[in-house]
Amino acid sequence: MPFTSEVDWSLVDFVFAAILLGTIGVACECAPRLSAPLAVRALIVIGTVAVVCTIWADAAVGIFD
């Protein structure tokens, strides 16, 4: 934001990004503790990353509009 005036992020945008990144962090920390098989852990982490990336892309450019 300090390099261009075209970026117009507010506090809500930063909070939203923090929540999305926190979701990935919590999923990656909790998945190994909550499930035993490696395949289940991997699916939980991969699924969470896929959902967060989809939400991030929709929030950035509106892919579902």
mmCIF file of the N, C-alpha and C atoms, coordinates in Angstrom:
data_MODEL
# 
_entry.id   MODEL 
# 
loop_
_atom_site.group_PDB 
_atom_site.id 
_atom_site.type_symbol 
_atom_site.label_atom_id 
_atom_site.label_alt_id 
_atom_site.label_comp_id 
_atom_site.label_asym_id 
_atom_site.label_entity_id 
_atom_site.label_seq_id 
_atom_site.pdbx_PDB_ins_code 
_atom_site.Cartn_x 
_atom_site.Cartn_y 
_atom_site.Cartn_z 
_atom_site.occupancy 
_atom_site.B_iso_or_equiv 
_atom_site.pdbx_formal_charge 
_atom_site.auth_seq_id 
_atom_site.auth_comp_id 
_atom_site.auth_asym_id 
_atom_site.auth_atom_id 
_atom_site.pdbx_PDB_model_num 
ATOM 1   N N  . MET A 1 1  ? 0.796   -1.194  0.000   1.00 0.00 ? 1  MET A N  1 
ATOM 2   C CA . MET A 1 1  ? 0.000   0.000   0.000   1.00 0.00 ? 1  MET A CA 1 
ATOM 3   C C  . MET A 1 1  ? 0.844   1.266   0.000   1.00 0.00 ? 1  MET A C  1 
ATOM 4   N N  . PRO A 1 2  ? 2.046   1.269   0.574   1.00 0.00 ? 2  PRO A N  1 
ATOM 5   C CA . PRO A 1 2  ? 2.805   2.510   0.546   1.00 0.00 ? 2  PRO A CA 1 
ATOM 6   C C  . PRO A 1 2  ? 3.407   2.815   -0.829  1.00 0.00 ? 2  PRO A C  1 
ATOM 7   N N  . PHE A 1 3  ? 3.368   1.861   -1.763  1.00 0.00 ? 3  PHE A N  1 
ATOM 8   C CA . PHE A 1 3  ? 4.003   2.063   -3.061  1.00 0.00 ? 3  PHE A CA 1 
ATOM 9   C C  . PHE A 1 3  ? 3.037   2.554   -4.131  1.00 0.00 ? 3  PHE A C  1 
ATOM 10  N N  . THR A 1 4  ? 1.751   2.340   -3.952  1.00 0.00 ? 4  THR A N  1 
ATOM 11  C CA . THR A 1 4  ? 0.772   2.745   -4.957  1.00 0.00 ? 4  THR A CA 1 
ATOM 12  C C  . THR A 1 4  ? -0.531  3.138   -4.281  1.00 0.00 ? 4  THR A C  1 
ATOM 13  N N  . SER A 1 5  ? -1.268  4.002   -4.933  1.00 0.00 ? 5  SER A N  1 
ATOM 14  C CA . SER A 1 5  ? -2.563  4.411   -4.379  1.00 0.00 ? 5  SER A CA 1 
ATOM 15  C C  . SER A 1 5  ? -3.689  3.532   -4.901  1.00 0.00 ? 5  SER A C  1 
ATOM 16  N N  . GLU A 1 6  ? -3.393  2.564   -5.754  1.00 0.00 ? 6  GLU A N  1 
ATOM 17  C CA . GLU A 1 6  ? -4.414  1.693   -6.318  1.00 0.00 ? 6  GLU A CA 1 
ATOM 18  C C  . GLU A 1 6  ? -4.892  0.634   -5.333  1.00 0.00 ? 6  GLU A C  1 
ATOM 19  N N  . VAL A 1 7  ? -4.098  0.352   -4.336  1.00 0.00 ? 7  VAL A N  1 
ATOM 20  C CA . VAL A 1 7  ? -4.480  -0.628  -3.320  1.00 0.00 ? 7  VAL A CA 1 
ATOM 21  C C  . VAL A 1 7  ? -5.271  0.093   -2.248  1.00 0.00 ? 7  VAL A C  1 
ATOM 22  N N  . ASP A 1 8  ? -6.475  -0.372  -2.017  1.00 0.00 ? 8  ASP A N  1 
ATOM 23  C CA . ASP A 1 8  ? -7.355  0.290   -1.055  1.00 0.00 ? 8  ASP A CA 1 
ATOM 24  C C  . ASP A 1 8  ? -7.857  -0.729  -0.039  1.00 0.00 ? 8  ASP A C  1 
ATOM 25  N N  . TRP A 1 9  ? -6.961  -1.193  0.805   1.00 0.00 ? 9  TRP A N  1 
ATOM 26  C CA . TRP A 1 9  ? -7.330  -2.157  1.827   1.00 0.00 ? 9  TRP A CA 1 
ATOM 27  C C  . TRP A 1 9  ? -7.705  -1.432  3.103   1.00 0.00 ? 9  TRP A C  1 
ATOM 28  N N  . SER A 1 10 ? -8.721  -1.942  3.762   1.00 0.00 ? 10 SER A N  1 
ATOM 29  C CA . SER A 1 10 ? -9.115  -1.390  5.056   1.00 0.00 ? 10 SER A CA 1 
ATOM 30  C C  . SER A 1 10 ? -8.749  -2.389  6.149   1.00 0.00 ? 10 SER A C  1 
ATOM 31  N N  . LEU A 1 11 ? -9.061  -2.046  7.363   1.00 0.00 ? 11 LEU A N  1 
ATOM 32  C CA . LEU A 1 11 ? -8.776  -2.937  8.488   1.00 0.00 ? 11 LEU A CA 1 
ATOM 33  C C  . LEU A 1 11 ? -9.520  -4.262  8.343   1.00 0.00 ? 11 LEU A C  1 
ATOM 34  N N  . VAL A 1 12 ? -10.713 -4.221  7.800   1.00 0.00 ? 12 VAL A N  1 
ATOM 35  C CA . VAL A 1 12 ? -11.510 -5.439  7.612   1.00 0.00 ? 12 VAL A CA 1 
ATOM 36  C C  . VAL A 1 12 ? -10.798 -6.410  6.676   1.00 0.00 ? 12 VAL A C  1 
ATOM 37  N N  . ASP A 1 13 ? -10.156 -5.899  5.636   1.00 0.00 ? 13 ASP A N  1 
ATOM 38  C CA . ASP A 1 13 ? -9.423  -6.761  4.702   1.00 0.00 ? 13 ASP A CA 1 
ATOM 39  C C  . ASP A 1 13 ? -8.269  -7.478  5.394   1.00 0.00 ? 13 ASP A C  1 
ATOM 40  N N  . PHE A 1 14 ? -7.547  -6.767  6.239   1.00 0.00 ? 14 PHE A N  1 
ATOM 41  C CA . PHE A 1 14 ? -6.435  -7.377  6.963   1.00 0.00 ? 14 PHE A CA 1 
ATOM 42  C C  . PHE A 1 14 ? -6.935  -8.406  7.978   1.00 0.00 ? 14 PHE A C  1 
ATOM 43  N N  . VAL A 1 15 ? -8.037  -8.126  8.628   1.00 0.00 ? 15 VAL A N  1 
ATOM 44  C CA . VAL A 1 15 ? -8.612  -9.091  9.584   1.00 0.00 ? 15 VAL A CA 1 
ATOM 45  C C  . VAL A 1 15 ? -9.078  -10.342 8.850   1.00 0.00 ? 15 VAL A C  1 
ATOM 46  N N  . PHE A 1 16 ? -9.705  -10.162 7.696   1.00 0.00 ? 16 PHE A N  1 
ATOM 47  C CA . PHE A 1 16 ? -10.169 -11.295 6.897   1.00 0.00 ? 16 PHE A CA 1 
ATOM 48  C C  . PHE A 1 16 ? -8.997  -12.169 6.466   1.00 0.00 ? 16 PHE A C  1 
ATOM 49  N N  . ALA A 1 17 ? -7.922  -11.554 6.008   1.00 0.00 ? 17 ALA A N  1 
ATOM 50  C CA . ALA A 1 17 ? -6.726  -12.303 5.602   1.00 0.00 ? 17 ALA A CA 1 
ATOM 51  C C  . ALA A 1 17 ? -6.114  -13.028 6.793   1.00 0.00 ? 17 ALA A C  1 
ATOM 52  N N  . ALA A 1 18 ? -6.088  -12.392 7.939   1.00 0.00 ? 18 ALA A N  1 
ATOM 53  C CA . ALA A 1 18 ? -5.542  -13.029 9.139   1.00 0.00 ? 18 ALA A CA 1 
ATOM 54  C C  . ALA A 1 18 ? -6.370  -14.239 9.551   1.00 0.00 ? 18 ALA A C  1 
ATOM 55  N N  . ILE A 1 19 ? -7.673  -14.122 9.439   1.00 0.00 ? 19 ILE A N  1 
ATOM 56  C CA . ILE A 1 19 ? -8.548  -15.254 9.787   1.00 0.00 ? 19 ILE A CA 1 
ATOM 57  C C  . ILE A 1 19 ? -8.311  -16.420 8.829   1.00 0.00 ? 19 ILE A C  1 
ATOM 58  N N  . LEU A 1 20 ? -8.195  -16.136 7.540   1.00 0.00 ? 20 LEU A N  1 
ATOM 59  C CA . LEU A 1 20 ? -7.953  -17.210 6.567   1.00 0.00 ? 20 LEU A CA 1 
ATOM 60  C C  . LEU A 1 20 ? -6.610  -17.888 6.813   1.00 0.00 ? 20 LEU A C  1 
ATOM 61  N N  . LEU A 1 21 ? -5.566  -17.105 7.031   1.00 0.00 ? 21 LEU A N  1 
ATOM 62  C CA . LEU A 1 21 ? -4.251  -17.693 7.286   1.00 0.00 ? 21 LEU A CA 1 
ATOM 63  C C  . LEU A 1 21 ? -4.226  -18.425 8.625   1.00 0.00 ? 21 LEU A C  1 
ATOM 64  N N  . GLY A 1 22 ? -4.934  -17.918 9.607   1.00 0.00 ? 22 GLY A N  1 
ATOM 65  C CA . GLY A 1 22 ? -5.035  -18.602 10.893  1.00 0.00 ? 22 GLY A CA 1 
ATOM 66  C C  . GLY A 1 22 ? -5.755  -19.928 10.780  1.00 0.00 ? 22 GLY A C  1 
ATOM 67  N N  . THR A 1 23 ? -6.742  -19.991 9.905   1.00 0.00 ? 23 THR A N  1 
ATOM 68  C CA . THR A 1 23 ? -7.473  -21.238 9.681   1.00 0.00 ? 23 THR A CA 1 
ATOM 69  C C  . THR A 1 23 ? -6.554  -22.326 9.145   1.00 0.00 ? 23 THR A C  1 
ATOM 70  N N  . ILE A 1 24 ? -5.690  -21.958 8.202   1.00 0.00 ? 24 ILE A N  1 
ATOM 71  C CA . ILE A 1 24 ? -4.734  -22.933 7.678   1.00 0.00 ? 24 ILE A CA 1 
ATOM 72  C C  . ILE A 1 24 ? -3.784  -23.383 8.779   1.00 0.00 ? 24 ILE A C  1 
ATOM 73  N N  . GLY A 1 25 ? -3.308  -22.460 9.578   1.00 0.00 ? 25 GLY A N  1 
ATOM 74  C CA . GLY A 1 25 ? -2.387  -22.798 10.661  1.00 0.00 ? 25 GLY A CA 1 
ATOM 75  C C  . GLY A 1 25 ? -3.009  -23.731 11.680  1.00 0.00 ? 25 GLY A C  1 
ATOM 76  N N  . VAL A 1 26 ? -4.236  -23.435 12.071  1.00 0.00 ? 26 VAL A N  1 
ATOM 77  C CA . VAL A 1 26 ? -4.920  -24.285 13.055  1.00 0.00 ? 26 VAL A CA 1 
ATOM 78  C C  . VAL A 1 26 ? -5.177  -25.668 12.480  1.00 0.00 ? 26 VAL A C  1 
ATOM 79  N N  . ALA A 1 27 ? -5.582  -25.741 11.224  1.00 0.00 ? 27 ALA A N  1 
ATOM 80  C CA . ALA A 1 27 ? -5.831  -27.045 10.604  1.00 0.00 ? 27 ALA A CA 1 
ATOM 81  C C  . ALA A 1 27 ? -4.561  -27.873 10.528  1.00 0.00 ? 27 ALA A C  1 
ATOM 82  N N  . CYS A 1 28 ? -3.449  -27.228 10.183  1.00 0.00 ? 28 CYS A N  1 
ATOM 83  C CA . CYS A 1 28 ? -2.185  -27.961 10.081  1.00 0.00 ? 28 CYS A CA 1 
ATOM 84  C C  . CYS A 1 28 ? -1.663  -28.400 11.449  1.00 0.00 ? 28 CYS A C  1 
ATOM 85  N N  . GLU A 1 29 ? -2.016  -27.684 12.481  1.00 0.00 ? 29 GLU A N  1 
ATOM 86  C CA . GLU A 1 29 ? -1.597  -28.071 13.828  1.00 0.00 ? 29 GLU A CA 1 
ATOM 87  C C  . GLU A 1 29 ? -2.523  -29.120 14.443  1.00 0.00 ? 29 GLU A C  1 
ATOM 88  N N  . CYS A 1 30 ? -3.816  -28.995 14.193  1.00 0.00 ? 30 CYS A N  1 
ATOM 89  C CA . CYS A 1 30 ? -4.786  -29.898 14.834  1.00 0.00 ? 30 CYS A CA 1 
ATOM 90  C C  . CYS A 1 30 ? -4.980  -31.223 14.091  1.00 0.00 ? 30 CYS A C  1 
ATOM 91  N N  . ALA A 1 31 ? -4.796  -31.235 12.789  1.00 0.00 ? 31 ALA A N  1 
ATOM 92  C CA . ALA A 1 31 ? -5.032  -32.458 12.017  1.00 0.00 ? 31 ALA A CA 1 
ATOM 93  C C  . ALA A 1 31 ? -4.201  -33.632 12.513  1.00 0.00 ? 31 ALA A C  1 
ATOM 94  N N  . PRO A 1 32 ? -2.900  -33.469 12.770  1.00 0.00 ? 32 PRO A N  1 
ATOM 95  C CA . PRO A 1 32 ? -2.138  -34.624 13.262  1.00 0.00 ? 32 PRO A CA 1 
ATOM 96  C C  . PRO A 1 32 ? -2.564  -35.085 14.650  1.00 0.00 ? 32 PRO A C  1 
ATOM 97  N N  . ARG A 1 33 ? -3.082  -34.194 15.430  1.00 0.00 ? 33 ARG A N  1 
ATOM 98  C CA . ARG A 1 33 ? -3.487  -34.563 16.798  1.00 0.00 ? 33 ARG A CA 1 
ATOM 99  C C  . ARG A 1 33 ? -4.856  -35.224 16.852  1.00 0.00 ? 33 ARG A C  1 
ATOM 100 N N  . LEU A 1 34 ? -5.713  -34.919 15.880  1.00 0.00 ? 34 LEU A N  1 
ATOM 101 C CA . LEU A 1 34 ? -7.081  -35.406 15.923  1.00 0.00 ? 34 LEU A CA 1 
ATOM 102 C C  . LEU A 1 34 ? -7.309  -36.696 15.145  1.00 0.00 ? 34 LEU A C  1 
ATOM 103 N N  . SER A 1 35 ? -6.394  -37.057 14.258  1.00 0.00 ? 35 SER A N  1 
ATOM 104 C CA . SER A 1 35 ? -6.590  -38.253 13.462  1.00 0.00 ? 35 SER A CA 1 
ATOM 105 C C  . SER A 1 35 ? -5.290  -39.045 13.389  1.00 0.00 ? 35 SER A C  1 
ATOM 106 N N  . ALA A 1 36 ? -5.441  -40.346 13.322  1.00 0.00 ? 36 ALA A N  1 
ATOM 107 C CA . ALA A 1 36 ? -4.268  -41.207 13.343  1.00 0.00 ? 36 ALA A CA 1 
ATOM 108 C C  . ALA A 1 36 ? -3.698  -41.499 11.950  1.00 0.00 ? 36 ALA A C  1 
ATOM 109 N N  . PRO A 1 37 ? -4.510  -41.935 10.998  1.00 0.00 ? 37 PRO A N  1 
ATOM 110 C CA . PRO A 1 37 ? -3.934  -42.321 9.703   1.00 0.00 ? 37 PRO A CA 1 
ATOM 111 C C  . PRO A 1 37 ? -3.358  -41.114 8.941   1.00 0.00 ? 37 PRO A C  1 
ATOM 112 N N  . LEU A 1 38 ? -2.243  -41.338 8.294   1.00 0.00 ? 38 LEU A N  1 
ATOM 113 C CA . LEU A 1 38 ? -1.580  -40.277 7.533   1.00 0.00 ? 38 LEU A CA 1 
ATOM 114 C C  . LEU A 1 38 ? -2.470  -39.761 6.413   1.00 0.00 ? 38 LEU A C  1 
ATOM 115 N N  . ALA A 1 39 ? -3.205  -40.639 5.771   1.00 0.00 ? 39 ALA A N  1 
ATOM 116 C CA . ALA A 1 39 ? -4.072  -40.228 4.667   1.00 0.00 ? 39 ALA A CA 1 
ATOM 117 C C  . ALA A 1 39 ? -5.150  -39.260 5.139   1.00 0.00 ? 39 ALA A C  1 
ATOM 118 N N  . VAL A 1 40 ? -5.712  -39.508 6.297   1.00 0.00 ? 40 VAL A N  1 
ATOM 119 C CA . VAL A 1 40 ? -6.749  -38.625 6.840   1.00 0.00 ? 40 VAL A CA 1 
ATOM 120 C C  . VAL A 1 40 ? -6.150  -37.265 7.176   1.00 0.00 ? 40 VAL A C  1 
ATOM 121 N N  . ARG A 1 41 ? -4.985  -37.254 7.777   1.00 0.00 ? 41 ARG A N  1 
ATOM 122 C CA . ARG A 1 41 ? -4.314  -35.988 8.099   1.00 0.00 ? 41 ARG A CA 1 
ATOM 123 C C  . ARG A 1 41 ? -4.029  -35.188 6.840   1.00 0.00 ? 41 ARG A C  1 
ATOM 124 N N  . ALA A 1 42 ? -3.528  -35.861 5.827   1.00 0.00 ? 42 ALA A N  1 
ATOM 125 C CA . ALA A 1 42 ? -3.214  -35.183 4.571   1.00 0.00 ? 42 ALA A CA 1 
ATOM 126 C C  . ALA A 1 42 ? -4.468  -34.629 3.914   1.00 0.00 ? 42 ALA A C  1 
ATOM 127 N N  . LEU A 1 43 ? -5.550  -35.387 3.934   1.00 0.00 ? 43 LEU A N  1 
ATOM 128 C CA . LEU A 1 43 ? -6.797  -34.913 3.337   1.00 0.00 ? 43 LEU A CA 1 
ATOM 129 C C  . LEU A 1 43 ? -7.358  -33.704 4.077   1.00 0.00 ? 43 LEU A C  1 
ATOM 130 N N  . ILE A 1 44 ? -7.242  -33.694 5.385   1.00 0.00 ? 44 ILE A N  1 
ATOM 131 C CA . ILE A 1 44 ? -7.721  -32.551 6.168   1.00 0.00 ? 44 ILE A CA 1 
ATOM 132 C C  . ILE A 1 44 ? -6.930  -31.299 5.809   1.00 0.00 ? 44 ILE A C  1 
ATOM 133 N N  . VAL A 1 45 ? -5.628  -31.425 5.758   1.00 0.00 ? 45 VAL A N  1 
ATOM 134 C CA . VAL A 1 45 ? -4.783  -30.265 5.445   1.00 0.00 ? 45 VAL A CA 1 
ATOM 135 C C  . VAL A 1 45 ? -4.999  -29.810 4.008   1.00 0.00 ? 45 VAL A C  1 
ATOM 136 N N  . ILE A 1 46 ? -5.011  -30.737 3.062   1.00 0.00 ? 46 ILE A N  1 
ATOM 137 C CA . ILE A 1 46 ? -5.200  -30.384 1.655   1.00 0.00 ? 46 ILE A CA 1 
ATOM 138 C C  . ILE A 1 46 ? -6.585  -29.774 1.433   1.00 0.00 ? 46 ILE A C  1 
ATOM 139 N N  . GLY A 1 47 ? -7.585  -30.344 2.056   1.00 0.00 ? 47 GLY A N  1 
ATOM 140 C CA . GLY A 1 47 ? -8.940  -29.797 1.938   1.00 0.00 ? 47 GLY A CA 1 
ATOM 141 C C  . GLY A 1 47 ? -9.055  -28.401 2.500   1.00 0.00 ? 47 GLY A C  1 
ATOM 142 N N  . THR A 1 48 ? -8.441  -28.178 3.643   1.00 0.00 ? 48 THR A N  1 
ATOM 143 C CA . THR A 1 48 ? -8.478  -26.846 4.247   1.00 0.00 ? 48 THR A CA 1 
ATOM 144 C C  . THR A 1 48 ? -7.764  -25.830 3.370   1.00 0.00 ? 48 THR A C  1 
ATOM 145 N N  . VAL A 1 49 ? -6.602  -26.193 2.852   1.00 0.00 ? 49 VAL A N  1 
ATOM 146 C CA . VAL A 1 49 ? -5.863  -25.280 1.971   1.00 0.00 ? 49 VAL A CA 1 
ATOM 147 C C  . VAL A 1 49 ? -6.677  -24.989 0.711   1.00 0.00 ? 49 VAL A C  1 
ATOM 148 N N  . ALA A 1 50 ? -7.329  -25.986 0.144   1.00 0.00 ? 50 ALA A N  1 
ATOM 149 C CA . ALA A 1 50 ? -8.129  -25.781 -1.060  1.00 0.00 ? 50 ALA A CA 1 
ATOM 150 C C  . ALA A 1 50 ? -9.311  -24.846 -0.796  1.00 0.00 ? 50 ALA A C  1 
ATOM 151 N N  . VAL A 1 51 ? -9.978  -25.035 0.324   1.00 0.00 ? 51 VAL A N  1 
ATOM 152 C CA . VAL A 1 51 ? -11.120 -24.178 0.658   1.00 0.00 ? 51 VAL A CA 1 
ATOM 153 C C  . VAL A 1 51 ? -10.663 -22.748 0.904   1.00 0.00 ? 51 VAL A C  1 
ATOM 154 N N  . VAL A 1 52 ? -9.573  -22.575 1.643   1.00 0.00 ? 52 VAL A N  1 
ATOM 155 C CA . VAL A 1 52 ? -9.074  -21.235 1.930   1.00 0.00 ? 52 VAL A CA 1 
ATOM 156 C C  . VAL A 1 52 ? -8.613  -20.544 0.644   1.00 0.00 ? 52 VAL A C  1 
ATOM 157 N N  . CYS A 1 53 ? -7.945  -21.265 -0.237  1.00 0.00 ? 53 CYS A N  1 
ATOM 158 C CA . CYS A 1 53 ? -7.513  -20.668 -1.517  1.00 0.00 ? 53 CYS A CA 1 
ATOM 159 C C  . CYS A 1 53 ? -8.710  -20.269 -2.367  1.00 0.00 ? 53 CYS A C  1 
ATOM 160 N N  . THR A 1 54 ? -9.763  -21.063 -2.359  1.00 0.00 ? 54 THR A N  1 
ATOM 161 C CA . THR A 1 54 ? -10.969 -20.729 -3.108  1.00 0.00 ? 54 THR A CA 1 
ATOM 162 C C  . THR A 1 54 ? -11.637 -19.483 -2.540  1.00 0.00 ? 54 THR A C  1 
ATOM 163 N N  . ILE A 1 55 ? -11.736 -19.405 -1.228  1.00 0.00 ? 55 ILE A N  1 
ATOM 164 C CA . ILE A 1 55 ? -12.320 -18.221 -0.592  1.00 0.00 ? 55 ILE A CA 1 
ATOM 165 C C  . ILE A 1 55 ? -11.464 -16.995 -0.877  1.00 0.00 ? 55 ILE A C  1 
ATOM 166 N N  . TRP A 1 56 ? -10.140 -17.147 -0.797  1.00 0.00 ? 56 TRP A N  1 
ATOM 167 C CA . TRP A 1 56 ? -9.229  -16.023 -1.043  1.00 0.00 ? 56 TRP A CA 1 
ATOM 168 C C  . TRP A 1 56 ? -9.375  -15.526 -2.493  1.00 0.00 ? 56 TRP A C  1 
ATOM 169 N N  . ALA A 1 57 ? -9.433  -16.449 -3.441  1.00 0.00 ? 57 ALA A N  1 
ATOM 170 C CA . ALA A 1 57 ? -9.572  -16.060 -4.848  1.00 0.00 ? 57 ALA A CA 1 
ATOM 171 C C  . ALA A 1 57 ? -10.913 -15.383 -5.098  1.00 0.00 ? 57 ALA A C  1 
ATOM 172 N N  . ASP A 1 58 ? -11.968 -15.875 -4.484  1.00 0.00 ? 58 ASP A N  1 
ATOM 173 C CA . ASP A 1 58 ? -13.270 -15.243 -4.658  1.00 0.00 ? 58 ASP A CA 1 
ATOM 174 C C  . ASP A 1 58 ? -13.285 -13.855 -4.044  1.00 0.00 ? 58 ASP A C  1 
ATOM 175 N N  . ALA A 1 59 ? -12.667 -13.699 -2.896  1.00 0.00 ? 59 ALA A N  1 
ATOM 176 C CA . ALA A 1 59 ? -12.618 -12.381 -2.264  1.00 0.00 ? 59 ALA A CA 1 
ATOM 177 C C  . ALA A 1 59 ? -11.748 -11.407 -3.063  1.00 0.00 ? 59 ALA A C  1 
ATOM 178 N N  . ALA A 1 60 ? -10.733 -11.913 -3.724  1.00 0.00 ? 60 ALA A N  1 
ATOM 179 C CA . ALA A 1 60 ? -9.816  -11.043 -4.462  1.00 0.00 ? 60 ALA A CA 1 
ATOM 180 C C  . ALA A 1 60 ? -10.406 -10.579 -5.792  1.00 0.00 ? 60 ALA A C  1 
ATOM 181 N N  . VAL A 1 61 ? -10.958 -11.498 -6.549  1.00 0.00 ? 61 VAL A N  1 
ATOM 182 C CA . VAL A 1 61 ? -11.419 -11.134 -7.898  1.00 0.00 ? 61 VAL A CA 1 
ATOM 183 C C  . VAL A 1 61 ? -12.856 -11.533 -8.181  1.00 0.00 ? 61 VAL A C  1 
ATOM 184 N N  . GLY A 1 62 ? -13.520 -12.194 -7.259  1.00 0.00 ? 62 GLY A N  1 
ATOM 185 C CA . GLY A 1 62 ? -14.906 -12.563 -7.466  1.00 0.00 ? 62 GLY A CA 1 
ATOM 186 C C  . GLY A 1 62 ? -15.099 -13.635 -8.515  1.00 0.00 ? 62 GLY A C  1 
ATOM 187 N N  . ILE A 1 63 ? -14.492 -14.797 -8.332  1.00 0.00 ? 63 ILE A N  1 
ATOM 188 C CA . ILE A 1 63 ? -14.583 -15.858 -9.341  1.00 0.00 ? 63 ILE A CA 1 
ATOM 189 C C  . ILE A 1 63 ? -15.969 -16.484 -9.413  1.00 0.00 ? 63 ILE A C  1 
ATOM 190 N N  . PHE A 1 64 ? -16.806 -16.289 -8.401  1.00 0.00 ? 64 PHE A N  1 
ATOM 191 C CA . PHE A 1 64 ? -18.139 -16.886 -8.395  1.00 0.00 ? 64 PHE A CA 1 
ATOM 192 C C  . PHE A 1 64 ? -19.231 -15.888 -8.706  1.00 0.00 ? 64 PHE A C  1 
ATOM 193 N N  . ASP A 1 65 ? -18.880 -14.720 -9.220  1.00 0.00 ? 65 ASP A N  1 
ATOM 194 C CA . ASP A 1 65 ? -19.906 -13.725 -9.568  1.00 0.00 ? 65 ASP A CA 1 
ATOM 195 C C  . ASP A 1 65 ? -20.420 -13.913 -10.960 1.00 0.00 ? 65 ASP A C  1 
# 
